[in-house]
Amino acid sequence: MNEIKRVLIVGSGIGGATAAYALRRVGVDVHCIDIKTETPMVGSGICMLHNAMRAMASLDLAQACLDSGYHFDAFRQFDSAGQLLRTNPAPPSCGIRRPELARILETAAEGAGAIFDRGLTVQSLVNRAEGVDVRFSDGREATYDLVVAADGVYSRLRQQLFGTDCSPRFAGQSVWRFNAPRPAEVDAFCLFRTASGRTVGSFPTSQESCYIFYLENSPEPLRVPEAEAHLLIRERLSEFTAPAIRASLECVTQPRQVIFRPLDITLVPAPWHRERVVLLGDAAHAPTPHMTSGGGMAIEDAVVLADCIAATQSGQAALELYSNRRYERCKTICDASLQLCRNEQQDPLGNREKSAALLLSTYQFLGQPI
């Protein structure tokens, strides 16, 4: 057995919750904390590609996602008025609402014995070769064999242990996201394009719902007044007259329905651990969303980390194996995502065929074993 028997996971998002369940399945005691006081009940959608669903299948959770989400295997392109231009095959995928995915993961992890604490964070830690002494924000103290930093792209633990060289940087785009009732024509991954190359994307997240996103270029990060987000997204999408887009926009009546954020990215050089603290998910590799693979990569991280701990005897060996198995794969996805992002900023029409070829080759790469 590996010497890692007690683990603290900081962050209960997709990567953290998956890690909690995967580690419990290999016999590790898990304490998962999150600074948020409760699981978010609202949120955008996520497209889980074939590789993410394969990882979920290894945890016996793929069917739960399919039951709650929507399976699709096609890619449809429309003009801005909603006229279907072409349909192509796509990797088998599952669209699902993020809160629903969180429910599936946390229910599985808690059912397996993982302990979740909310409204709690790490106040300080002492990272040693043989373990990590942690002091929490509520004054409690504990020692763990391993701390997993799954606290996102703006990870405090990463900054503390890896320095500011790995701080996220703006990728030149921001994303607008919202949910809406699913129109009948949104039964696959759909893109609606204007003649100038502006694009709105949508995919189903259940039989009844869909997720819509719009990527906006800017040389510097945009700052959007939160109280006006629902009005601003209507202005930006006024050129799109497709009935599916217009009907969805009609449902956006409150600013809280719109999620907006600049795309900040990072990729931490391997190895991803310092002594007994290891990075996972966006804390280690935060890509742009163009490959729809950020969440999938975090899920894969969790599966591989648990596998490495189960397959080795020493903590050091497990963490080295984890970085070795994950870094090049995640770098490939981050590089492809960023190139797609740059293609859209530089010449979305001229780069369309180049982007399509890159998407196809990277989808094929994702089909390889993790």
C-alpha positions as CSV (number, residue, x, y, z in Angstrom):
1,M,0.0,0.0,0.0
2,N,1.1,3.6,-0.6
3,E,2.1,5.6,2.4
4,I,-0.5,8.3,1.4
5,K,-3.5,7.4,3.6
6,R,-5.0,10.8,4.6
7,V,-5.6,13.5,2.0
8,L,-6.9,17.1,2.2
9,I,-8.5,18.4,-1.0
10,V,-8.7,22.2,-1.2
11,G,-11.6,23.0,-3.6
12,S,-14.7,21.0,-4.2
13,G,-15.2,21.9,-7.9
14,I,-15.2,19.3,-10.7
15,G,-11.6,18.3,-10.1
16,G,-11.7,18.3,-6.4
17,A,-15.0,16.4,-6.1
18,T,-13.9,13.8,-8.6
19,A,-10.6,13.4,-6.7
20,A,-12.5,12.9,-3.5
21,Y,-14.5,10.1,-5.0
22,A,-11.6,8.5,-6.9
23,L,-9.3,8.5,-3.8
24,R,-12.0,7.0,-1.6
25,R,-12.3,4.2,-4.1
26,V,-8.7,3.3,-3.6
27,G,-9.0,3.4,0.2
28,V,-7.7,6.9,1.0
29,D,-9.3,9.0,3.8
30,V,-10.5,12.2,2.2
31,H,-11.3,15.6,3.7
32,C,-12.5,18.1,1.1
33,I,-12.9,21.8,1.9
34,D,-14.3,24.7,0.0
35,I,-14.4,28.4,0.8
36,K,-18.0,28.6,-0.5
37,T,-20.6,28.0,2.1
38,E,-22.7,25.7,-0.2
39,T,-22.7,24.0,-3.5
40,P,-23.7,26.5,-6.2
41,M,-27.2,25.8,-7.4
42,V,-26.8,27.9,-10.6
43,G,-24.1,27.7,-13.2
44,S,-23.4,27.2,-16.9
45,G,-23.1,24.0,-18.8
46,I,-20.2,21.7,-19.5
47,C,-19.5,19.6,-22.6
48,M,-18.0,16.3,-21.5
49,L,-16.1,14.9,-24.5
50,H,-15.4,11.2,-25.1
51,N,-12.3,11.2,-22.9
52,A,-14.1,12.8,-20.0
53,M,-16.9,10.2,-20.3
54,R,-14.4,7.4,-20.5
55,A,-12.8,8.7,-17.2
56,M,-16.3,8.9,-15.6
57,A,-17.0,5.4,-16.8
58,S,-13.9,4.2,-14.9
59,L,-15.6,5.6,-11.8
60,D,-19.0,4.1,-12.7
61,L,-20.5,7.5,-13.0
62,A,-20.9,7.9,-16.8
63,Q,-24.5,6.6,-16.8
64,A,-25.6,9.1,-14.1
65,C,-24.3,11.9,-16.3
66,L,-26.1,10.6,-19.3
67,D,-29.3,10.2,-17.3
68,S,-29.2,13.8,-16.1
69,G,-27.6,15.3,-19.2
70,Y,-27.9,14.9,-23.0
71,H,-25.9,12.6,-25.3
72,F,-24.9,13.9,-28.7
73,D,-22.4,13.0,-31.4
74,A,-22.9,15.6,-34.1
75,F,-21.6,19.1,-34.9
76,R,-23.9,21.5,-36.7
77,Q,-23.1,24.8,-38.3
78,F,-25.8,27.5,-39.0
79,D,-25.7,31.0,-40.4
80,S,-26.8,33.8,-38.1
81,A,-30.4,33.5,-39.3
82,G,-30.6,29.8,-38.3
83,Q,-30.2,28.2,-41.7
84,L,-28.4,24.9,-41.4
85,L,-25.2,24.9,-43.4
86,R,-23.6,21.5,-42.6
87,T,-23.6,18.6,-40.1
88,N,-20.5,16.7,-39.2
89,P,-19.8,13.8,-36.8
90,A,-18.4,14.8,-33.5
91,P,-16.9,12.8,-30.6
92,P,-19.6,11.2,-28.5
93,S,-20.3,13.8,-25.8
94,C,-22.5,14.5,-22.9
95,G,-23.8,18.0,-22.2
96,I,-24.8,18.6,-18.6
97,R,-25.5,21.5,-16.2
98,R,-22.5,22.2,-13.9
99,P,-24.7,22.1,-10.7
100,E,-26.0,18.7,-11.8
101,L,-22.5,17.4,-12.4
102,A,-21.5,18.7,-9.0
103,R,-24.5,16.9,-7.4
104,I,-23.5,13.6,-9.0
105,L,-19.8,13.9,-8.0
106,E,-20.4,15.1,-4.4
107,T,-23.1,12.5,-3.8
108,A,-20.8,9.7,-4.9
109,A,-17.9,11.0,-2.9
110,E,-19.9,11.5,0.3
111,G,-21.6,8.1,-0.2
112,A,-18.1,6.6,-0.4
113,G,-17.1,8.3,2.9
114,A,-15.4,11.5,1.9
115,I,-15.9,14.4,4.4
116,F,-16.9,17.8,2.9
117,D,-16.5,21.0,4.9
118,R,-17.9,24.3,3.5
119,G,-17.1,27.8,4.4
120,L,-13.6,26.7,5.2
121,T,-10.2,27.4,3.8
122,V,-6.5,27.0,4.6
123,Q,-5.1,29.8,6.8
124,S,-1.5,28.4,6.8
125,L,0.4,25.2,6.2
126,V,3.8,23.7,6.8
127,N,4.8,21.5,3.9
128,R,7.3,18.8,4.9
129,A,8.7,15.8,3.1
130,E,6.7,13.5,5.4
131,G,3.4,15.4,5.6
132,V,1.6,18.7,5.7
133,D,0.5,20.5,8.9
134,V,-2.6,22.6,8.2
135,R,-4.2,25.4,10.1
136,F,-7.7,26.1,9.0
137,S,-9.6,29.4,8.9
138,D,-11.8,28.3,11.8
139,G,-8.7,27.7,14.0
140,R,-8.6,23.9,13.7
141,E,-5.4,22.1,13.0
142,A,-4.6,18.8,11.3
143,T,-1.9,16.8,9.6
144,Y,-2.2,15.1,6.2
145,D,-0.1,12.8,4.1
146,L,-1.0,14.9,1.0
147,V,-2.7,18.2,0.2
148,V,-4.4,18.4,-3.2
149,A,-4.7,22.0,-4.5
150,A,-7.8,22.0,-6.6
151,D,-8.6,25.6,-5.9
152,G,-8.9,26.8,-9.5
153,V,-7.0,29.1,-11.9
154,Y,-6.4,31.7,-9.2
155,S,-5.1,29.1,-6.7
156,R,-3.7,30.6,-3.6
157,L,-1.8,27.4,-2.8
158,R,-0.2,27.4,-6.2
159,Q,0.9,31.0,-5.7
160,Q,2.3,30.3,-2.2
161,L,4.3,27.2,-3.3
162,F,5.1,27.8,-6.9
163,G,5.4,31.6,-7.0
164,T,4.0,34.2,-9.3
165,D,5.7,32.9,-12.5
166,C,2.7,30.6,-13.0
167,S,0.1,33.4,-12.4
168,P,-2.7,33.3,-15.0
169,R,-2.6,35.6,-18.0
170,F,-5.3,37.1,-20.2
171,A,-5.8,35.1,-23.5
172,G,-7.4,38.0,-25.4
173,Q,-11.0,36.8,-25.2
174,S,-13.8,36.9,-22.7
175,V,-16.8,34.5,-22.5
176,W,-20.5,35.3,-22.0
177,R,-22.6,32.3,-20.8
178,F,-26.2,31.6,-20.0
179,N,-28.7,28.8,-19.8
180,A,-32.1,28.6,-21.6
181,P,-34.8,26.2,-22.5
182,R,-33.6,23.9,-25.3
183,P,-35.0,24.6,-28.8
184,A,-35.6,21.4,-30.9
185,E,-32.8,22.3,-33.3
186,V,-30.2,22.3,-30.5
187,D,-29.7,18.6,-30.4
188,A,-25.9,18.6,-31.0
189,F,-23.0,21.0,-30.6
190,C,-24.2,24.0,-32.6
191,L,-22.4,27.0,-34.0
192,F,-24.2,30.1,-35.4
193,R,-21.9,32.3,-37.5
194,T,-22.3,35.7,-39.0
195,A,-20.8,36.7,-42.4
196,S,-18.0,38.5,-40.6
197,G,-17.1,35.4,-38.5
198,R,-18.7,36.3,-35.2
199,T,-20.0,33.1,-33.5
200,V,-22.5,31.9,-30.9
201,G,-22.3,28.4,-29.7
202,S,-24.9,26.2,-28.0
203,F,-25.3,22.6,-26.9
204,P,-28.0,20.7,-25.0
205,T,-27.5,20.1,-21.3
206,S,-30.6,18.0,-20.7
207,Q,-33.8,17.2,-22.6
208,E,-35.2,20.5,-21.5
209,S,-32.2,22.9,-21.3
210,C,-29.3,24.2,-23.3
211,Y,-26.2,26.3,-22.7
212,I,-25.3,29.2,-24.9
213,F,-21.9,31.0,-25.1
214,Y,-20.3,33.9,-27.0
215,L,-16.6,34.7,-27.1
216,E,-15.6,38.3,-27.4
217,N,-12.2,39.6,-28.5
218,S,-10.4,42.4,-26.7
219,P,-6.8,43.5,-26.2
220,E,-7.3,43.9,-22.5
221,P,-9.7,42.2,-20.1
222,L,-13.2,43.6,-20.3
223,R,-15.0,44.9,-17.2
224,V,-18.7,44.5,-17.4
225,P,-21.2,46.1,-15.0
226,E,-22.9,43.1,-13.4
227,A,-26.3,44.9,-13.2
228,E,-26.3,45.3,-16.9
229,A,-25.1,41.9,-18.1
230,H,-28.5,40.8,-19.4
231,L,-28.8,44.0,-21.5
232,L,-25.3,43.9,-22.8
233,I,-25.5,40.3,-24.0
234,R,-28.7,41.2,-25.9
235,E,-26.8,44.1,-27.6
236,R,-23.9,41.9,-28.6
237,L,-26.1,39.2,-30.1
238,S,-28.5,41.5,-31.9
239,E,-27.1,40.5,-35.3
240,F,-28.1,36.9,-34.7
241,T,-31.7,36.4,-35.9
242,A,-31.8,32.6,-35.6
243,P,-35.0,31.7,-33.9
244,A,-33.1,29.4,-31.4
245,I,-30.9,32.4,-30.3
246,R,-33.8,34.9,-30.2
247,A,-35.9,32.6,-28.1
248,S,-33.1,31.9,-25.7
249,L,-32.3,35.6,-25.3
250,E,-36.0,36.3,-24.5
251,C,-35.6,34.1,-21.4
252,V,-32.6,36.2,-20.1
253,T,-34.4,38.9,-18.1
254,Q,-32.1,39.2,-15.0
255,P,-28.3,40.0,-14.8
256,R,-27.7,37.0,-12.5
257,Q,-28.7,34.7,-15.4
258,V,-25.5,35.8,-17.4
259,I,-22.1,34.6,-16.4
260,F,-19.2,36.7,-17.8
261,R,-15.5,36.3,-17.3
262,P,-12.2,37.1,-19.1
263,L,-10.3,34.0,-20.2
264,D,-7.3,33.8,-18.0
265,I,-5.0,30.8,-18.7
266,T,-2.0,29.1,-17.1
267,L,0.1,25.9,-17.5
268,V,2.4,25.1,-14.6
269,P,5.7,23.3,-15.7
270,A,6.1,19.8,-14.3
271,P,6.5,18.6,-11.7
272,W,3.2,19.7,-10.2
273,H,4.1,19.0,-6.6
274,R,6.2,20.6,-3.9
275,E,6.9,18.1,-1.2
276,R,3.4,16.9,-0.1
277,V,1.3,19.5,-1.9
278,V,0.1,18.7,-5.5
279,L,-1.8,20.7,-8.1
280,L,-4.9,19.4,-9.9
281,G,-7.2,20.8,-12.5
282,D,-7.2,24.5,-13.3
283,A,-4.7,25.1,-10.6
284,A,-2.2,23.2,-12.8
285,H,-3.5,23.8,-16.3
286,A,-6.3,26.3,-17.1
287,P,-6.9,26.3,-20.9
288,T,-9.3,28.5,-22.9
289,P,-12.7,26.7,-23.5
290,H,-12.2,26.2,-27.2
291,M,-11.5,22.5,-26.8
292,T,-14.3,22.2,-24.2
293,S,-11.8,20.2,-22.2
294,G,-11.0,22.1,-19.0
295,G,-13.4,20.1,-16.8
296,G,-12.5,16.9,-18.7
297,M,-8.8,17.4,-18.0
298,A,-9.6,17.9,-14.3
299,I,-11.6,14.7,-14.2
300,E,-8.7,12.9,-15.8
301,D,-6.3,14.4,-13.3
302,A,-8.3,13.0,-10.5
303,V,-8.5,9.5,-11.9
304,V,-4.8,9.4,-12.7
305,L,-3.8,10.7,-9.3
306,A,-5.8,8.0,-7.5
307,D,-4.4,5.4,-9.9
308,C,-0.8,6.6,-9.2
309,I,-1.3,6.4,-5.5
310,A,-2.8,2.9,-5.7
311,A,0.0,1.7,-8.0
312,T,3.0,2.9,-6.0
313,Q,4.3,2.5,-2.4
314,S,5.9,5.9,-1.8
315,G,4.2,9.3,-1.9
316,Q,7.1,10.8,-3.8
317,A,6.9,8.1,-6.5
318,A,3.1,8.6,-6.8
319,L,3.4,12.3,-7.3
320,E,6.3,12.0,-9.8
321,L,4.3,9.4,-11.8
322,Y,1.2,11.7,-11.7
323,S,3.1,14.6,-13.3
324,N,4.8,12.4,-15.8
325,R,1.5,10.9,-17.0
326,R,-0.4,14.2,-17.1
327,Y,1.9,17.1,-18.2
328,E,2.4,16.5,-21.9
329,R,-1.3,15.5,-22.4
330,C,-2.5,18.6,-20.7
331,K,0.0,20.8,-22.5
332,T,-1.2,19.5,-25.8
333,I,-4.8,20.5,-24.9
334,C,-3.7,23.9,-23.6
335,D,-1.7,24.6,-26.7
336,A,-4.5,23.6,-29.1
337,S,-7.1,25.6,-27.2
338,L,-4.9,28.7,-27.2
339,Q,-4.2,28.3,-30.9
340,L,-7.9,28.1,-31.6
341,C,-8.4,31.2,-29.5
342,R,-5.7,33.1,-31.5
343,N,-7.1,32.0,-34.8
344,E,-10.4,33.6,-33.8
345,Q,-8.8,36.8,-32.8
346,Q,-6.6,37.1,-35.9
347,D,-8.8,36.0,-38.8
348,P,-11.8,33.8,-37.9
349,L,-12.9,33.4,-41.5
350,G,-9.4,32.8,-43.0
351,N,-8.5,30.4,-40.2
352,R,-11.7,28.4,-40.3
353,E,-10.2,25.3,-42.2
354,K,-7.0,25.5,-40.1
355,S,-9.1,25.5,-36.9
356,A,-11.3,22.6,-38.1
357,A,-8.2,20.5,-38.8
358,L,-6.7,21.3,-35.4
359,L,-10.0,20.4,-33.7
360,L,-10.1,17.1,-35.4
361,S,-6.5,16.1,-34.7
362,T,-6.9,17.1,-31.1
363,Y,-10.1,15.2,-30.7
364,Q,-8.3,12.1,-32.0
365,F,-5.5,12.8,-29.5
366,L,-8.0,12.9,-26.7
367,G,-9.1,9.4,-27.7
368,Q,-5.8,8.0,-26.6
369,P,-5.6,6.4,-23.2
370,I,-4.7,8.6,-20.3
